Amino acid sequence: MRTRSLAAAAAVIGVTASLALATPAVAADHADGDNCWGVVSAQAARSDGGLGTHSSSFDEPRLGLGNVARLFGVDGLGGLGSLLASLDGNDATTC
């Protein structure tokens, strides 16, 4: 169930991101502070056994995590990790 929820959240993000017209990412001047992306992805990997295929394995370019965070209006990768933890339905992922 948790794996399906995480997969569903990833699919929603992937479809939304592929439909959006994104501008190139610009390096941020600040760090994510709380590193929620690293925390949540590690928790998901431990509880669900993995996160999926790396974007470099696809034939067509992907937005990249920074652009996906910007697309959802969250503050960097930390904000994206926090958002995904709130959407994935997995009690083991929190930040």
Secondary structure, 3 states (H helix, E strand, C coil): CHHHHHHHHHHHHHHHHHHCCCCCCCCCCCCCCCCHHHHHHHHHHHHHCCCCCCHHHCCCCCCCHHHHHHHCCCCHHHHHHHHHHHHCCCCCCCC
